Amino acid sequence: MTTSAQTVIAPVRAGTAADSATTPRKQGFQHGGWFVAPFLALFALFVIWPLLRGVYLSFTDANISGDSTSFVGLDNYREAVQDPLVWDTLGHSAYFTLLVVPCITVLAFLLAMLAHHIERGKWLWRLCFFAPFLLPSTVAANLWQWLFNPGTGMINYVFGIETPWLTDKSYAMLAVVICTLWWTVGFSFLLYLAALQGIPDHLHEAAKLDGANAWHRMVHITLPMLRNITGLVIALQILASLQVFDQAVVMMDFLPGPEGSTRTFVQYTLEEGFTSYRVGYASAISVIFFVIIAAVALARMWLLRNREESAR
């Protein structure tokens, strides 16, 4: 009788202990929700609601004057597909991205390698490479606008050339690219530098003992160890470059550049919304651009997942 009673009571006590162990977790989760509630409220107010509002406006003929709006269905999207400026500005943004992403990836890697292996004044080199990234976009754009000035700019004076950087469509986008490289390379440089410091030293020491020179160590050790960070840098730079706006607008004095050569997709969207007062059409263009950006981000996630699965 005693033995059977103990066997019955033991599971009950075990169950009670399990319940008491899970209760604090539930309470902790409930209390933790209050800490993230302010962020969720602000996220819903400034991200989710504007996104939903923009999608709704894209199906209307809304304008910035506040007149009555009416539902127009897919008319804005049909017009956007047939609008040549949409494709031109999208091409300008894509061209800018194709120029910036490879250059900034290679340049950031080389600067990180230099700052990682240099011995004297290491902190000064790191500060010099990263400092431009701390500048506001308008400051960086105004600085390079002065440097590229055909009459008083330092670039033409130092190199002894007379290149119309900001007034010729063949050079205008290139000037914006150079400004962007100088201004934003510090962020990717910092990512690469942190990744280089995470590579174990014993790998390079073992390779030295096996007779591997500096080039072989970089190709067979450094670059493979930086594969993930390189993918991250490329993905972030693609997303940022497609949304280029500040430096292109400021360097061209808030104009689309010579023959519209620096008018980007974001700039055209703002022109339609706040210059032509066509909020509904601008919202439709924004939705199209959002789909493009989301597709790029999802493609990056899909490639990364397939790479991880193949590595396993």
C-alpha positions in Angstrom: 0.0 0.0 0.0 2.8 2.4 0.9 4.7 1.6 -2.3 1.8 2.2 -4.5 1.0 5.5 -2.8 4.5 6.7 -3.3 4.4 5.8 -7.0 1.2 7.8 -7.4 2.4 10.8 -5.4 5.8 11.0 -7.2 4.4 11.9 -10.6 2.1 14.5 -9.0 5.1 16.1 -7.3 7.1 16.0 -10.6 4.2 17.6 -12.4 4.0 20.3 -9.8 7.7 21.0 -10.1 7.4 21.2 -13.9 4.5 23.6 -13.7 6.4 25.8 -11.2 9.4 25.8 -13.6 7.3 26.9 -16.6 5.3 29.5 -14.7 8.2 32.0 -14.3 9.0 31.7 -18.0 5.5 32.6 -19.0 5.5 35.5 -16.6 8.9 36.6 -17.9 7.7 36.5 -21.5 4.6 38.5 -20.5 6.6 41.1 -18.7 9.2 41.2 -21.5 6.5 42.2 -23.9 6.2 45.5 -22.2 9.8 46.3 -23.1 9.4 45.8 -26.8 5.9 47.4 -26.9 7.3 51.0 -27.4 9.4 49.8 -30.3 6.5 47.9 -31.8 4.2 50.9 -31.5 6.7 53.2 -33.2 7.4 50.6 -35.9 3.7 50.2 -36.6 3.2 54.0 -36.6 6.2 55.0 -38.8 6.7 51.9 -40.9 3.7 49.7 -41.2 1.1 52.4 -41.4 2.9 54.5 -44.0 3.5 51.4 -46.0 -0.2 50.4 -46.0 -1.2 54.0 -46.6 1.2 54.2 -49.6 -0.2 51.0 -51.1 -3.7 52.4 -50.8 -2.8 55.7 -52.4 -1.2 53.9 -55.3 -4.7 52.8 -56.4 -6.1 56.4 -56.2 -5.5 59.7 -58.0 -4.5 61.5 -54.7 -2.7 64.7 -55.0 -0.8 66.8 -52.4 -3.3 69.7 -52.6 -5.8 67.7 -50.6 -8.6 67.5 -53.2 -11.0 64.7 -53.2 -9.5 61.4 -54.3 -11.1 58.7 -56.3 -10.2 55.0 -56.8 -8.5 54.4 -60.2 -7.5 50.8 -59.8 -4.3 49.8 -61.7 -4.2 52.9 -63.9 -1.1 54.3 -62.0 0.7 51.0 -62.4 -0.1 50.8 -66.1 1.2 54.4 -66.6 4.3 53.6 -64.6 5.1 50.6 -66.8 4.7 52.7 -70.0 6.5 55.8 -68.5 10.0 56.0 -70.2 11.3 58.1 -67.2 10.6 55.2 -64.9 12.8 52.9 -66.9 15.5 55.6 -67.4 15.8 56.4 -63.7 15.8 52.7 -62.9 18.6 52.3 -65.3 20.5 55.1 -63.7 20.2 53.6 -60.3 21.2 50.2 -61.6 24.2 51.7 -63.4 25.3 53.5 -60.2 24.9 50.2 -58.3 27.0 48.3 -60.9 29.8 50.9 -60.5 29.7 51.3 -56.7 29.3 47.7 -55.4 32.4 46.0 -56.9 34.6 49.1 -56.3 33.6 49.6 -52.7 33.9 45.9 -52.0 37.5 45.6 -53.3 38.5 49.0 -51.9 37.2 48.2 -48.4 39.0 44.8 -48.4 42.3 46.4 -49.5 42.0 49.2 -46.9 41.2 46.6 -44.2 44.2 44.5 -45.1 46.4 47.5 -44.9 45.1 48.7 -41.6 45.2 45.1 -40.2 48.9 44.4 -41.1 50.4 47.9 -40.6 52.4 48.2 -37.4 53.0 51.9 -36.8 50.2 54.4 -36.4 47.5 51.7 -36.7 44.9 53.7 -34.9 45.5 56.7 -37.2 45.0 54.7 -40.4 41.8 53.2 -39.1 40.5 56.7 -38.1 41.4 58.2 -41.5 39.6 55.3 -43.4 36.5 55.4 -41.3 36.1 59.2 -40.6 34.4 60.1 -43.9 31.5 57.8 -43.1 30.7 59.9 -40.0 30.0 63.0 -42.2 26.4 63.8 -43.2 25.6 63.2 -46.8 25.1 66.9 -47.6 28.5 67.7 -46.2 30.2 65.0 -48.3 28.3 66.0 -51.4 29.1 69.7 -51.0 32.8 69.0 -50.5 33.1 66.9 -53.6 31.0 69.4 -55.6 33.6 72.0 -54.8 36.4 69.6 -55.7 34.8 68.8 -59.0 34.1 72.4 -59.9 35.5 73.0 -63.4 36.8 76.5 -62.6 38.0 76.4 -59.0 38.0 72.7 -58.1 41.1 71.0 -56.8 40.7 67.8 -58.9 41.3 69.5 -62.3 44.0 71.8 -60.9 46.0 69.0 -59.3 45.9 66.6 -62.3 46.1 69.4 -64.9 42.9 68.5 -66.7 39.8 70.3 -67.8 37.1 67.7 -67.3 33.6 69.0 -67.0 32.7 66.6 -64.1 29.3 68.1 -63.2 28.2 69.5 -66.5 28.8 66.6 -68.9 26.5 63.6 -68.8 29.5 61.3 -69.5 31.2 62.3 -66.2 28.3 63.4 -64.0 27.4 59.9 -62.7 31.1 59.0 -62.3 31.5 62.1 -60.1 28.7 60.9 -57.9 30.3 57.4 -57.7 33.6 58.8 -56.6 32.0 60.9 -53.9 30.0 57.8 -52.7 33.1 55.6 -52.6 35.0 58.1 -50.5 32.0 58.7 -48.2 30.7 55.2 -47.6 33.8 52.9 -47.9 34.4 53.3 -44.1 31.4 51.2 -43.1 32.5 48.2 -45.3 36.1 48.7 -44.2 35.0 48.4 -40.6 33.2 45.1 -41.3 36.2 43.6 -43.1 38.6 44.8 -40.4 36.5 43.1 -37.7 36.4 39.9 -39.8 40.1 39.9 -40.3 40.7 40.2 -36.6 38.6 37.1 -36.1 40.7 34.9 -38.2 42.9 32.6 -36.0 46.6 33.4 -36.1 47.6 29.7 -36.0 46.1 29.2 -39.5 48.6 31.6 -41.0 51.4 30.3 -38.8 50.8 26.7 -39.9 50.7 27.8 -43.6 54.0 29.6 -43.2 55.6 26.5 -41.8 54.3 24.6 -44.8 56.0 27.1 -47.1 53.0 29.2 -48.2 53.8 32.8 -49.2 51.6 35.8 -48.5 49.6 35.4 -51.7 48.8 31.8 -51.1 47.8 32.6 -47.5 45.4 35.3 -48.7 43.9 33.2 -51.4 43.5 29.9 -49.5 42.9 31.3 -45.9 41.9 34.9 -45.8 39.5 35.1 -48.7 37.6 31.8 -47.7 37.3 33.0 -44.1 35.8 36.3 -45.4 33.3 34.7 -47.6 30.3 35.4 -45.4 31.3 39.0 -44.6 31.9 39.6 -48.3 28.3 38.4 -49.1 27.0 40.7 -46.4 28.9 43.7 -47.7 27.7 43.1 -51.3 24.1 42.7 -50.1 24.1 45.9 -48.0 25.8 47.9 -50.7 23.3 46.8 -53.4 20.4 47.8 -51.2 22.0 51.1 -50.3 23.1 51.9 -53.9 19.7 51.3 -55.4 18.3 53.9 -53.1 20.9 56.5 -53.9 19.5 60.1 -53.6 21.3 62.5 -51.3 24.7 62.9 -52.9 23.3 62.9 -56.5 20.8 65.6 -55.7 23.1 67.9 -53.7 26.0 67.7 -56.1 23.7 68.7 -59.0 22.1 71.6 -57.1 18.8 69.7 -56.7 18.6 69.2 -60.5 18.5 65.9 -62.4 22.0 66.5 -63.8 23.1 67.1 -67.4 20.4 65.7 -69.7 18.9 63.9 -66.7 21.9 61.6 -66.4 21.9 61.6 -62.5 18.2 61.5 -61.9 17.7 58.3 -59.9 14.6 56.3 -59.2 14.1 57.8 -55.8 14.5 61.3 -57.1 12.0 60.8 -59.8 9.5 59.5 -57.2 9.9 62.6 -55.1 9.6 64.8 -58.2 6.3 63.2 -59.1 5.0 63.4 -55.5 6.1 66.9 -54.4 6.8 68.8 -57.7 4.0 67.4 -59.9 1.7 66.8 -56.8 0.8 63.4 -58.1 0.8 61.5 -54.8 -1.1 58.5 -56.2 1.3 58.0 -59.1 4.3 58.5 -56.9 3.0 55.9 -54.4 2.6 53.4 -57.3 6.2 54.0 -58.3 7.3 53.6 -54.7 5.5 50.3 -54.4 7.2 49.0 -57.6 10.6 50.1 -56.1 9.7 48.4 -52.8 9.0 45.1 -54.7 12.4 45.4 -56.5 14.3 46.0 -53.2 12.4 43.2 -51.5 13.2 40.8 -54.4 16.9 41.6 -54.1 16.9 41.0 -50.4 15.0 37.7 -50.7 17.4 36.6 -53.5 20.3 37.3 -51.2 18.7 35.2 -48.4 18.0 32.4 -50.8 21.6 32.3 -52.1 22.9 32.4 -48.6 20.7 29.5 -47.5 21.7 27.4 -50.4 25.3 28.1 -49.8 25.0 27.0 -46.1 23.1 23.9 -47.1 25.7 22.9 -49.7 28.5 23.5 -47.2 26.9 21.1 -44.8 
